[in-house]
Amino acid sequence: MASYAAAPSSAGTHAIGPRRLGVLLFVASESMVFLSVISLYSVGQGRVDHPNPQETLSAARMIPFSVALWLSSGTIALCARRLARGRYGGMRLWLLATVILGAVFLGGELSEWLELFGERVTAASNVWATTFFTLTGIHGLHVIIGLLMMLALLGVSLRRPLAHGGESGLELISIYWHFVDGMWVLIYGVVYFWSAFMAR
Amino acid sequence: MASVARPLPGYAGVGVGPPGAGLLTWVSTVDHKRIGIMYVATGLVFFAVGGIESLLMRSQLAQPDAQVLSPQVYNQVFTLHGVTMIFFAVMPLLFGLANYLLPLMIGARDVAFPRLNAFSYWILAASGLFLYYSLLSGGAPDVGWYAYAPLTEHPFSPTNAVDFYALALILSGAGTVATSINFVVTVVHHRAPGMSYNRLPVFVWMMLVTSALSLLALPTLTASLIMLLVDRLLSGHFYDPLGGGLPIMWQHLFWIFGHPEVYILALPAFGFISEIVPVFSRKPIFGYSFVVASGIAIGFLSFGVWAHHMFASGMPIIADMAFSASTMAIAIPTGVKIFTWLATAYGGAIRFRTPMLFALGFIAMFLIGGLSGVTLAVVPIDWQVNGSYYLVAHLHYVAVGGVAFAIFAAWYYWFPKMSGRMMSERWGKAHFWLFLIGFNLTFLPMHLLGIEGMPRRVYTYPAFEGWGDLNLLITIGAFIMGLAVVVFVGNVLWSLRFGRPAGDNPWEAWTLEWATSSPPPSYNFASIPTVTSRRPLWDVAHPEAPDWEHEREL
């Protein structure tokens, strides 16, 4: 009996803590929202005359903004590293850099939207435009939520030292942020590279 | 060392206040048991509402050319009935019971994120009210529970009803996803010492699979509803053929959610039965690993069968064949479950108490529903009976004969734990027999009506079709079911006051929830128990022959 009772406890030896696991499950769930819309995009994009991605979108124009977003995944990792070493000044700097890079991306997307609106391309134009605005809109909303969380964290860090480690707020936000950046790889690949550039 | 209670993260300082009875303590509670009870109570209220809606429909259909409901109202009533029963009656009843039981069964003091748990409940309750608020804004949704495009597009549904439908389901989906995250993290992180995955109660295993399905299936519904709202509110074209959209994509996305959803409802029910049949047969469950593995197999397969809802939509023949085959394949793990329950009961000293009666009723009725499901997987048969009452019969044998029977079994089984009092056996048996008879009178004749060609979702039918007699019989059966539910509610109210005190373990059961007092204290376990086998309370009661000595054989 003793051997059973002393068998290793089911709990206690986990590499992934509860909060981290919770966020990982959440982004896994969110990814299905993106995959659903992307699947409709790939079904619907070839079926339209005008506006269509080949004429309206520029794959090159979004490159600098996309790179800014992908770089921000690196800066938030540097931010976590500074935090782990207790260097709060550097941590705040890299967090601010992440927010700025995210905002640059958002600005790029917004200017593209406004340009399209100027050409009278809206969600009501045709199925391609509907899907394009919905997909980039849902992604942009995720970016905005990420930026708000980071700004809140920045505010907290000015008042008291942040926790660090796998279960810390910064670590949980960066999981979400990597997910948002990763989704943009998929969206850039399908929308800008495949449907706008390759199909030209 | 392993038996030392470790502090539970996320628990400290919440939910341990004095167990006051004031309304405010319920509103502010984060105790999984109170939240579970609120879920169950909400589910019962919506179950009554959805039941009244079905009786309204049956009153209209009792005779040919009747005029109890207008066609417009009839459409709203059958839509509300479906949405209410699935999302706001059965889901809260299942997730509420799981909320109550899951932490107790694994020896935890609460779920991993108690405040998130309260959020899940309140957003679900609010979204249920939100759906019904549509009645005040000019009429309820009238597009059926699966709301096929392009009927839901603005030109065909100009009122706000479909927007209410979409928003209510998006909100309730968010609550379900949050609960599912909570359940998975709780099981991974808060099991008592010794509670290995190989010793988890089958119900907990089924909730793990259900949570995984919810996490992946519900966001698909959310996305398709967001796209529907874009179509309706921003003049989009996702499902609008004039703008290049494809209405068929709604069907695909909806059923990629919808078929896993069927198992999100069925797997917890399987879990209930797998807990109840062994206790009332006085035997350990037969083939534990097969019961668990078949549940996991059903979870995987459930994502590969969605288009069997769409055989009539003109898919390529190869798709018809593939989905026909995958649908028949899912009957195999389901059959494994039926056989393990029968093998568990076989040769046992069966106690025919009310929970066991409902569990046996479940096995028989669910079997009929499962078999008619296999007939529907045969594409030529499906083409004949698609959209007829045959389908209505099938889905209710699964949803009522399956899920509702299991919920009643679970209710009678765990009510003593939750309230501290036994339900009346006499009235429980009256409830069972009335419900069983009423159920079969209602849904068995629907098979015949369907084969004879009576379409579903028609508000009336002409007398010359000769469907009047069977329809009258169905309506009588429906009202017998209604009477059974009245008996049930009376039994609950009576037992809450006058029921015999239950004691800790009235059924001589073996899982950890029965180690606590009835009802359990807010902290569940004063010291976290150490688990030595799949039946921890058996080991305590029978130290001379504990289960763990035989564990490798089980």
Interface residues (C-beta under 8 A of the other chain):
Chain A: M1 Y4 A5 A6 A7 P8 S9 S10 A11 G12 H14 G17 P18 L21 G22 L25 F26 A28 S29 E30 S31 M32 V33 F34 S36 V37 L40 V43 G44 R47 V48 T122 A123 A124 S125 N126 V127 W128 T130 T131 T134 I138
Chain B: M1 A2 S3 R6 P9 G10 A112 F113 V177 S180 I181 N182 V184 V185 V188 H189 H190 R191 A192 P193 G194 M195 S196 Y197 L215 L216 A217 L218 P219 T220 T222 A223 S224 I226 M227 V230 D231 L234 S235 G236 H237 F238 D240 G243 G244 G245 L246 M249 L253 I256 T530 T532 S533 P546 W548
